[in-house]
């Protein structure tokens, strides 16, 4: 964040915390009633509900003490704080449905109202505020069932005050957080009647145009963000239909494009590929959202606007990142993942959802991806005024059920004088994946071609180190060969599902460039008789 932005935020915070702002902008008529509850397209998470009832909070697989009344204690990190203050976990308590869950939910909401009447960051930031309002209004029937008159009045007053603030600041939101804010604003318009829906829908139309590409991908290129924004749009569409309000045509158009793109980014296990900050995510959630979309279009083979290619043959699936890494994204040009049936074989290491900057940086590095690394350096370098540009290109061909993909990037050219070329070939039937990685340019540069393995994959080297045998949990065996470098098996780490690291392994093909150019040819072939 720049110094100017920090100064603006500090000044805005001073204004928002003032009594004058509270009286002039936030105080106003208390909504008399709820017209309806806001739709919520997500199955409940029983693990999270049980944890919250037991005074804990599950955050990317890690448990944090939640306390009987946590709002006076500062959470250890901005990301965790945003998750707590966003209240999306209320739906987990609602799905649980017990009296204990209802009492806990109501106590936490009323406790928040009593301790956060004044503006604070991140609790009152537009994205968090929008998520909280949508969550409260989606669970209002559950929260207010059996509530006292005073509790009901506090709830309605607090939602009205927050809705008025959101309307004033929503224009300051950018990126995928804009959809969270818009979902909250639409929820207030349709469930409380505090604001007319027209301006919200105009803003929604603009954000769809800015953020959703022609092929349906989100500009972040992050599959997890793709899923989250898709869900936001489905909630808004359902709310408009329930209120008999006309939706902008761009809303349905975005849903129609995003559904097949979401399918594109799924592996055979139904979960998401680990590109650009994504976690695997919950298969049941993805299935429910795609069903709710009522869009039956199949996955895309090629998504050039978003920058992904999908190679599928038999039961084998290869997903390749052929796009330009976004600002703040993962440095992983031409990285790929491979699965066979429901089993992942070649993966990227994942992403860190929490607040540890060291883990975040490590998992964004090129080393944490299944691609080629030169001199242990990231494929994108930093310049004085931000990151230098990188050019990534690709070409796809299909012949008789087989698929060829060629790509290249120049991320190492300026600093290290080499350009990376990658060719992939998936044979008809899916039992033979071949690759060729080439470095053209300066000699004497060390390289490592990395193939990170899913933790469930067993890897064993041949006695002469000429090959590596991989075996899946179901017993399917694959054999890896490489020419043009030294093949070894090294330790790796997997954070694809949670922030709890899992030990895994990786195949590494290492060497150095020479003046004639460097070519590493490799193959991954399923052994006969091991198909399931």
C-alpha positions as CSV (number, residue, x, y, z in Angstrom):
1,X,0.0,0.0,0.0
2,X,1.4,3.4,-0.9
3,X,1.9,6.3,1.5
4,X,-0.9,8.2,-0.1
5,X,-3.3,5.3,0.3
6,X,-2.3,4.8,3.9
7,X,-2.8,8.5,4.6
8,X,-6.3,8.5,2.9
9,X,-7.3,5.4,5.0
10,X,-6.1,7.1,8.2
11,X,-8.1,10.2,7.4
12,X,-11.2,8.3,6.4
13,X,-10.9,6.2,9.6
14,X,-10.8,9.4,11.7
15,X,-13.9,10.7,10.0
16,X,-15.8,7.4,10.2
17,X,-15.1,7.0,13.9
18,X,-16.3,10.5,14.8
19,X,-19.6,11.2,16.5
20,X,-20.6,13.7,13.8
21,X,-20.3,11.0,11.1
22,X,-22.3,8.6,13.2
23,X,-25.1,11.1,13.7
24,X,-25.2,12.6,10.2
25,X,-24.6,9.5,8.1
26,X,-25.3,6.3,10.1
27,X,-28.3,7.3,12.4
28,X,-31.6,7.0,10.6
29,X,-34.9,5.2,10.6
30,X,-34.8,1.7,11.9
31,X,-36.2,-0.9,9.5
32,X,-39.5,-2.1,10.8
33,X,-39.3,-5.6,9.5
34,X,-37.5,-8.0,7.2
35,X,-39.2,-8.4,3.8
36,X,-37.4,-11.8,3.2
37,X,-34.2,-13.6,4.0
38,X,-31.3,-13.5,1.5
39,X,-30.6,-16.7,-0.5
40,X,-27.5,-18.6,0.5
41,X,-26.0,-21.2,-1.9
42,X,-23.7,-23.2,0.4
43,X,-24.1,-26.4,2.3
44,X,-23.3,-26.1,6.1
45,X,-20.0,-27.1,7.5
46,X,-20.6,-29.3,10.5
47,X,-17.0,-29.2,11.6
48,X,-17.0,-25.4,11.8
49,X,-20.4,-25.3,13.6
50,X,-19.2,-27.8,16.2
51,X,-16.0,-25.8,16.7
52,X,-17.9,-22.5,17.2
53,X,-20.3,-24.0,19.7
54,X,-17.2,-25.3,21.5
55,X,-15.5,-21.8,21.5
56,X,-13.1,-22.4,18.6
57,X,-12.9,-21.2,15.0
58,X,-11.6,-23.4,12.1
59,X,-9.6,-21.3,9.6
60,X,-8.0,-23.2,6.7
61,X,-7.8,-26.4,8.8
62,X,-6.2,-24.7,11.8
63,X,-8.1,-24.1,15.1
64,X,-8.1,-20.8,16.9
65,X,-9.6,-20.2,20.4
66,X,-12.8,-18.3,19.7
67,X,-13.8,-17.5,23.3
68,X,-17.3,-17.0,24.7
69,X,-17.3,-13.4,23.4
70,X,-14.4,-12.8,21.0
71,X,-15.1,-9.3,19.8
72,X,-13.0,-7.3,22.3
73,X,-9.9,-9.4,21.4
74,X,-7.9,-8.6,18.3
75,X,-7.5,-11.7,16.1
76,X,-3.9,-12.6,15.2
77,X,-3.9,-11.4,11.6
78,X,-6.0,-9.3,9.2
79,X,-7.2,-12.3,7.1
80,X,-8.5,-14.2,10.1
81,X,-10.1,-11.0,11.4
82,X,-11.9,-10.5,8.1
83,X,-13.2,-14.1,8.3
84,X,-14.5,-13.6,11.8
85,X,-16.1,-10.3,11.1
86,X,-17.6,-11.4,7.8
87,X,-19.9,-13.9,9.7
88,X,-20.2,-16.3,6.7
89,X,-19.9,-19.1,9.3
90,X,-23.4,-18.2,10.6
91,X,-24.8,-20.4,7.9
92,X,-22.9,-23.3,9.4
93,X,-24.7,-22.8,12.7
94,X,-28.0,-22.4,10.9
95,X,-27.4,-25.7,9.0
96,X,-26.6,-27.4,12.4
97,X,-30.0,-26.2,13.5
98,X,-29.8,-27.0,17.2
99,X,-30.9,-24.8,20.1
100,X,-27.2,-24.6,21.2
101,X,-26.2,-23.4,17.7
102,X,-29.0,-20.8,17.7
103,X,-28.2,-19.4,21.1
104,X,-24.5,-19.2,20.2
105,X,-25.2,-17.5,16.9
106,X,-27.5,-14.9,18.5
107,X,-25.0,-14.2,21.3
108,X,-22.2,-13.6,18.8
109,X,-24.3,-11.3,16.7
110,X,-25.6,-9.3,19.6
111,X,-22.1,-9.2,21.1
112,X,-20.7,-7.8,17.9
113,X,-23.4,-5.1,17.8
114,X,-22.6,-4.0,21.3
115,X,-18.8,-3.8,20.8
116,X,-18.6,-2.5,17.2
117,X,-21.1,0.4,16.9
118,X,-18.1,2.6,15.9
119,X,-16.1,2.1,12.7
120,X,-13.0,-0.1,12.8
121,X,-10.9,-1.8,10.2
122,X,-11.3,-4.5,8.9
123,X,-14.7,-5.0,10.5
124,X,-16.3,-2.0,8.6
125,X,-14.3,-2.3,5.4
126,X,-16.7,-2.6,2.3
127,X,-16.0,-6.3,1.5
128,X,-16.2,-7.5,5.1
129,X,-19.2,-5.3,5.7
130,X,-21.0,-6.6,2.6
131,X,-20.3,-10.2,3.5
132,X,-21.6,-9.6,7.1
133,X,-24.8,-8.0,6.0
134,X,-25.5,-10.7,3.5
135,X,-24.7,-13.4,6.1
136,X,-26.9,-11.7,8.8
137,X,-29.8,-11.3,6.4
138,X,-29.5,-14.9,5.1
139,X,-29.7,-16.2,8.7
140,X,-32.1,-13.7,10.1
141,X,-35.0,-16.2,10.5
142,X,-32.7,-18.5,12.4
143,X,-31.2,-15.7,14.5
144,X,-34.4,-14.0,15.5
145,X,-36.4,-17.2,16.2
146,X,-37.1,-16.8,19.9
147,X,-35.3,-13.5,20.3
148,X,-36.5,-10.8,22.7
149,X,-38.0,-7.6,21.4
150,X,-34.8,-5.8,22.5
151,X,-32.6,-8.2,20.6
152,X,-34.7,-7.9,17.5
153,X,-34.6,-4.1,17.7
154,X,-30.8,-4.1,18.1
155,X,-30.4,-6.3,15.1
156,X,-32.6,-4.2,12.8
157,X,-31.0,-0.9,13.9
158,X,-27.5,-2.3,13.4
159,X,-28.2,-3.6,9.9
160,X,-29.7,-0.3,8.9
161,X,-26.7,1.6,10.2
162,X,-24.3,-0.7,8.4
163,X,-26.3,-0.5,5.2
164,X,-26.1,3.2,5.1
165,X,-22.3,3.2,5.6
166,X,-21.9,0.5,2.9
167,X,-23.8,2.6,0.4
168,X,-21.4,5.5,1.1
169,X,-18.2,3.6,0.7
170,X,-18.9,0.8,-1.7
171,X,-17.4,2.8,-4.6
172,X,-14.0,2.5,-2.9
173,X,-13.9,-1.3,-3.3
174,X,-12.0,-3.0,-6.1
175,X,-11.2,-6.5,-7.2
176,X,-13.2,-9.5,-6.1
177,X,-14.1,-7.8,-2.8
178,X,-16.4,-5.6,-4.9
179,X,-18.7,-8.5,-5.4
180,X,-18.9,-9.2,-1.6
181,X,-19.8,-5.6,-1.0
182,X,-22.4,-5.6,-3.8
183,X,-23.9,-8.8,-2.5
184,X,-24.4,-7.1,0.9
185,X,-25.8,-4.0,-0.7
186,X,-28.3,-6.0,-2.8
187,X,-29.3,-7.9,0.3
188,X,-30.1,-4.7,2.2
189,X,-32.0,-3.3,-0.7
190,X,-34.2,-6.4,-1.2
191,X,-34.5,-7.7,2.4
192,X,-34.6,-4.4,4.4
193,X,-35.7,-1.8,1.8
194,X,-33.1,0.6,3.1
195,X,-31.9,1.6,-0.4
196,X,-33.3,1.1,-3.9
197,X,-31.8,-1.8,-5.9
198,X,-31.2,0.2,-9.0
199,X,-27.8,1.8,-8.2
200,X,-26.5,-1.6,-6.8
201,X,-27.4,-3.3,-10.1
202,X,-25.7,-0.6,-12.1
203,X,-22.5,-1.1,-10.1
204,X,-22.9,-4.9,-10.5
205,X,-23.1,-4.5,-14.3
206,X,-19.9,-2.4,-14.3
207,X,-18.0,-4.9,-12.1
208,X,-19.0,-7.8,-14.3
209,X,-17.6,-6.0,-17.3
210,X,-14.4,-5.2,-15.5
211,X,-13.7,-8.5,-13.8
212,X,-15.2,-11.4,-15.8
213,X,-13.4,-12.3,-19.0
214,X,-15.0,-13.4,-22.3
215,X,-14.2,-17.0,-21.5
216,X,-15.8,-16.7,-18.1
217,X,-12.7,-16.5,-16.0
218,X,-12.1,-14.0,-13.2
219,X,-9.3,-11.5,-13.8
220,X,-7.4,-12.8,-10.7
221,X,-6.9,-16.1,-12.5
222,X,-7.4,-17.8,-9.0
223,X,-9.8,-20.8,-9.1
224,X,-10.9,-20.1,-5.5
225,X,-11.9,-16.6,-6.4
226,X,-13.7,-17.9,-9.5
227,X,-15.7,-20.1,-7.2
228,X,-16.4,-17.3,-4.6
229,X,-17.5,-14.7,-7.2
230,X,-19.7,-17.3,-9.0
231,X,-21.4,-18.0,-5.7
232,X,-21.9,-14.2,-5.1
233,X,-23.6,-13.9,-8.5
234,X,-25.9,-16.9,-7.9
235,X,-27.0,-15.4,-4.5
236,X,-27.8,-12.1,-6.2
237,X,-29.7,-13.7,-9.0
238,X,-31.8,-15.8,-6.6
239,X,-32.5,-12.7,-4.4
240,X,-33.7,-10.7,-7.4
241,X,-35.9,-13.5,-8.6
242,X,-37.5,-13.9,-5.1
243,X,-38.2,-10.1,-5.0
244,X,-39.5,-10.2,-8.6
245,X,-36.9,-7.6,-9.6
246,X,-35.4,-7.5,-13.1
247,X,-31.7,-8.6,-13.2
248,X,-29.3,-6.9,-15.6
249,X,-28.6,-9.1,-18.6
250,X,-24.9,-9.1,-17.7
251,X,-25.7,-11.1,-14.6
252,X,-27.0,-14.1,-16.4
253,X,-24.4,-13.8,-19.0
254,X,-21.6,-13.9,-16.5
255,X,-23.1,-17.0,-14.8
256,X,-23.5,-18.7,-18.2
257,X,-19.8,-18.1,-18.9
258,X,-18.4,-18.8,-15.4
259,X,-20.0,-22.2,-15.0
260,X,-18.1,-24.0,-17.7
261,X,-14.9,-22.1,-16.7
262,X,-15.4,-23.4,-13.1
263,X,-15.7,-26.9,-14.6
264,X,-12.5,-26.3,-16.5
265,X,-10.6,-25.7,-13.3
266,X,-11.7,-28.9,-11.6
267,X,-9.7,-32.1,-11.3
268,X,-11.2,-35.6,-11.5
269,X,-11.8,-35.5,-7.7
270,X,-14.2,-32.6,-8.3
271,X,-12.0,-30.1,-6.5
272,X,-10.1,-27.2,-7.8
273,X,-6.7,-27.1,-9.4
274,X,-4.0,-25.3,-7.4
275,X,-3.1,-22.3,-9.5
276,X,-2.7,-18.6,-8.5
277,X,-3.6,-18.9,-4.8
278,X,-6.3,-21.6,-4.9
279,X,-7.1,-24.3,-2.4
280,X,-8.8,-27.5,-3.4
281,X,-12.2,-26.3,-1.9
282,X,-15.1,-28.4,-1.0
283,X,-16.5,-30.7,-3.7
284,X,-20.0,-30.6,-2.3
285,X,-20.0,-26.8,-2.5
286,X,-18.8,-26.8,-6.1
287,X,-21.4,-29.4,-7.1
288,X,-24.2,-27.4,-5.4
289,X,-23.3,-24.2,-7.0
290,X,-23.1,-25.7,-10.5
291,X,-26.4,-27.4,-9.9
292,X,-27.9,-24.1,-8.8
293,X,-26.6,-22.3,-11.8
294,X,-28.7,-24.5,-14.1
295,X,-25.9,-24.1,-16.7
296,X,-25.0,-27.5,-18.3
297,X,-22.2,-26.4,-20.6
298,X,-19.1,-28.6,-20.5
299,X,-15.7,-27.6,-19.4
300,X,-13.6,-25.6,-21.8
301,X,-10.6,-27.2,-23.5
302,X,-9.0,-23.9,-23.9
303,X,-9.5,-20.6,-22.0
304,X,-7.2,-18.1,-23.7
305,X,-8.5,-15.0,-22.0
306,X,-8.0,-16.4,-18.5
307,X,-4.9,-18.3,-19.5
308,X,-5.5,-22.0,-18.9
309,X,-5.4,-25.1,-21.1
310,X,-7.1,-28.4,-20.3
311,X,-5.7,-31.6,-21.9
312,X,-8.0,-34.6,-21.3
313,X,-7.7,-38.2,-22.7
314,X,-9.1,-41.3,-21.2
315,X,-9.1,-40.9,-17.4
316,X,-6.1,-38.5,-17.5
317,X,-6.4,-34.8,-17.1
318,X,-3.6,-32.2,-17.4
319,X,-4.2,-28.6,-16.5
320,X,-1.7,-26.0,-17.6
321,X,-1.2,-22.3,-16.6
322,X,-0.4,-20.5,-19.9
323,X,-1.4,-17.0,-18.7
324,X,0.5,-14.0,-17.5
325,X,0.9,-14.1,-13.7
326,X,-1.3,-11.4,-12.1
327,X,0.1,-8.8,-9.8
328,X,0.4,-10.4,-6.4
329,X,-0.2,-13.8,-7.9
330,X,2.0,-16.9,-8.1
331,X,5.2,-16.9,-10.2
332,X,4.3,-20.0,-12.1
333,X,4.3,-19.6,-15.9
334,X,3.8,-22.9,-17.7
335,X,3.2,-24.8,-14.5
336,X,0.9,-27.9,-14.8
337,X,-1.0,-30.4,-12.7
338,X,-2.1,-33.9,-13.6
339,X,-4.7,-36.3,-12.3
340,X,-5.9,-39.7,-13.2
341,X,-9.5,-40.5,-12.4
342,X,-10.0,-39.1,-8.9
343,X,-6.4,-39.2,-7.9
344,X,-4.0,-36.3,-8.2
345,X,-0.5,-37.2,-9.3
346,X,1.5,-34.0,-10.3
347,X,0.4,-30.9,-8.3
348,X,1.6,-27.5,-7.3
349,X,2.3,-27.0,-3.6
350,X,-0.9,-24.9,-3.0
351,X,-1.4,-21.6,-1.2
352,X,-1.4,-20.2,2.3
353,X,-4.8,-18.8,3.3
354,X,-3.6,-17.3,6.7
355,X,-1.5,-14.4,7.6
356,X,2.0,-15.8,7.7
357,X,3.9,-13.7,5.2
358,X,6.8,-16.2,4.9
359,X,4.5,-19.1,4.0
360,X,2.6,-16.9,1.5
361,X,5.9,-15.9,-0.2
362,X,7.2,-19.4,-0.3
363,X,4.1,-20.8,-1.9
364,X,4.0,-18.0,-4.5
365,X,7.5,-18.8,-5.6
366,X,8.3,-20.6,-8.8
367,X,10.0,-23.3,-6.8
368,X,6.6,-24.3,-5.3
369,X,5.2,-25.2,-8.8
370,X,5.6,-28.0,-11.3
371,X,7.5,-26.1,-13.8
372,X,11.1,-25.2,-14.7
373,X,13.2,-23.0,-12.3
374,X,16.4,-21.3,-13.3
375,X,19.1,-20.5,-10.7
376,X,16.5,-21.0,-7.9
377,X,15.0,-17.7,-8.9
378,X,11.4,-16.6,-9.4
379,X,10.3,-16.3,-13.0
380,X,9.2,-12.8,-12.4
381,X,11.6,-10.2,-10.9
382,X,10.9,-6.9,-9.2
383,X,11.9,-3.6,-10.7
384,X,12.2,-0.2,-9.0
385,X,8.6,0.6,-9.9
386,X,7.0,-2.8,-9.5
387,X,7.3,-6.1,-11.3
388,X,8.7,-6.3,-14.7
389,X,6.4,-7.5,-17.5
390,X,6.5,-11.1,-18.6
391,X,5.3,-12.5,-21.9
392,X,3.6,-15.9,-22.0
393,X,2.4,-17.5,-25.2
394,X,0.9,-20.9,-26.2
395,X,-0.3,-22.9,-29.1
396,X,-2.6,-26.0,-29.0
397,X,-3.2,-28.7,-31.5
398,X,-5.4,-31.8,-31.4
399,X,-5.0,-34.9,-33.7
400,X,-6.9,-38.1,-33.4
401,X,-7.7,-37.8,-29.7
402,X,-4.1,-36.8,-28.8
403,X,-3.3,-33.2,-27.7
404,X,-0.2,-31.1,-28.2
405,X,0.5,-27.9,-26.3
406,X,3.5,-25.6,-26.9
407,X,4.2,-22.6,-24.7
408,X,7.0,-20.3,-23.8
409,X,7.8,-17.4,-21.4
410,X,10.6,-14.8,-21.1
411,X,10.5,-14.3,-17.4
412,X,14.2,-15.2,-17.0
413,X,15.4,-13.4,-20.1
414,X,16.2,-10.0,-18.7
415,X,18.1,-11.2,-15.6
416,X,19.5,-14.6,-16.6
417,X,19.5,-14.4,-20.4
418,X,17.4,-17.5,-21.1
419,X,13.9,-18.2,-22.4
420,X,11.8,-21.2,-21.3
421,X,9.9,-23.3,-23.9
422,X,7.6,-26.2,-22.9
423,X,6.0,-28.8,-25.1
424,X,3.4,-31.3,-23.7
425,X,1.8,-34.2,-25.5
426,X,-1.0,-36.3,-24.1
427,X,-1.7,-39.4,-26.1
428,X,-5.1,-40.8,-27.0
429,X,-6.2,-42.9,-24.1
430,X,-4.4,-40.9,-21.5
431,X,-1.7,-43.4,-20.5
432,X,1.2,-41.5,-22.0
433,X,2.2,-37.9,-21.1
434,X,5.4,-36.6,-22.8
435,X,7.1,-33.4,-22.3
436,X,10.1,-31.4,-23.6
437,X,11.4,-28.4,-21.7
438,X,14.0,-26.2,-23.4
439,X,16.1,-23.2,-22.3
440,X,17.6,-21.1,-25.1
441,X,20.1,-18.4,-24.4
442,X,23.1,-17.9,-22.0
443,X,25.2,-21.0,-21.1
444,X,26.1,-22.0,-17.5
445,X,22.7,-21.4,-15.9
446,X,21.6,-24.0,-13.5
447,X,18.1,-25.3,-13.7
448,X,15.7,-27.6,-11.9
449,X,12.7,-29.1,-13.6
450,X,10.2,-29.8,-10.8
451,X,7.3,-32.3,-10.6
452,X,5.7,-31.9,-7.2
453,X,3.8,-35.1,-6.2
454,X,0.5,-35.3,-4.3
455,X,1.1,-36.6,-0.7
456,X,-0.8,-39.8,-1.5
457,X,1.7,-40.8,-4.3
458,X,4.5,-43.2,-3.5
459,X,7.7,-42.6,-5.4
460,X,10.7,-45.0,-5.8
461,X,13.8,-44.6,-7.9
462,X,15.1,-47.4,-10.1
463,X,18.4,-48.9,-8.9
464,X,20.3,-47.1,-11.6
465,X,18.4,-43.8,-11.1
466,X,17.2,-43.9,-14.7
467,X,13.5,-43.8,-13.8
468,X,11.1,-43.2,-11.0
469,X,8.0,-45.4,-10.3
470,X,4.9,-43.6,-9.0
471,X,2.1,-45.6,-7.3
472,X,-1.3,-44.1,-6.5
473,X,-3.4,-45.1,-3.5
474,X,-5.6,-47.3,-5.7
475,X,-2.5,-49.2,-7.0
476,X,-2.1,-47.5,-10.4
477,X,1.6,-47.4,-11.3
478,X,3.2,-44.8,-13.6
479,X,6.8,-44.7,-14.7
480,X,8.8,-41.4,-15.1
481,X,11.8,-41.1,-17.5
482,X,13.9,-38.1,-18.3
483,X,16.9,-37.4,-20.6
484,X,18.9,-34.2,-20.4
485,X,19.5,-33.9,-16.7
486,X,20.0,-35.7,-13.4
487,X,16.9,-37.3,-11.9
488,X,16.4,-37.2,-8.1
489,X,13.6,-37.5,-5.6
490,X,13.4,-34.7,-3.0
491,X,11.1,-33.7,-0.2
492,X,8.3,-31.3,-0.8
493,X,5.3,-29.8,1.1
494,X,1.6,-29.7,0.2
495,X,-0.9,-27.1,1.4
496,X,-3.6,-27.7,-1.2
497,X,-6.4,-28.5,1.2
498,X,-5.6,-26.6,4.5
499,X,-2.8,-24.5,6.0
500,X,-1.5,-27.6,7.8
501,X,1.6,-28.7,5.8
502,X,1.6,-32.3,4.6
503,X,4.9,-34.0,3.7
504,X,5.2,-35.0,0.1
505,X,7.8,-35.7,-2.5
506,X,8.9,-34.2,-5.8
507,X,10.8,-35.4,-8.8
508,X,13.7,-33.0,-9.8
509,X,15.6,-33.0,-13.1
510,X,18.6,-30.8,-12.7
511,X,21.4,-29.6,-14.9
512,X,23.0,-26.5,-16.5
513,X,22.5,-24.8,-19.8
514,X,25.2,-25.1,-22.6
515,X,25.9,-23.1,-25.7
516,X,24.0,-25.4,-28.0
517,X,20.8,-24.9,-26.1
518,X,19.3,-27.2,-23.4
519,X,16.6,-29.8,-24.0
520,X,15.1,-32.0,-21.3
521,X,12.8,-34.7,-22.6
522,X,10.7,-36.6,-20.2
523,X,7.7,-39.0,-20.1
524,X,5.2,-40.3,-17.6
525,X,3.6,-43.5,-18.7
526,X,1.1,-45.7,-17.0
527,X,2.3,-49.3,-16.5
528,X,0.3,-52.0,-18.2
529,X,-2.0,-54.0,-16.0
530,X,-2.4,-51.3,-13.3
531,X,-5.4,-49.5,-14.6
532,X,-8.5,-49.4,-12.2
